[in-house]
Amino acid sequence: MGFRTVIALNNDLSHEWQRDPELGRKIFEATSGCRSSNEFQYGAAIEQVHADVQSLIITDGYQGKAIAHTNWYSQKEDSQRDLELLKAFAERMGYRIVRKSAK
């Protein structure tokens, strides 16, 4: 597996970025540490991680932030992945996720 890059693009500027032959370079620079910011002309790089990392990401405007991570493995159900990510985020925030008791 390789790496995954998550980018937020400003759709209001799509008339510009759809024709920009430098868009790939701008994204590369935003994700490679060549700049002090992850923002670029049309949006921002949210995350760049190995493709077997599962991420919980909050987006806000044209920015975003990965707030929790788990590792991928085959046979993991979507619901299991979701719960692991939620628990990881809750733990980082000082909370614990507890299932409601059945009535």
Buried (B, 14 or more C-beta within 10 A) or exposed (E): EEEEBBBBBBEEBEEEBEEEEEBEEBBBBBBEEEEEEBBBEBBBBBBBBEEEBBBBBEEEEBBBBBBBBBEEEEEEEEEEBEBBBBBBBBEEEEEEEEEEEEE
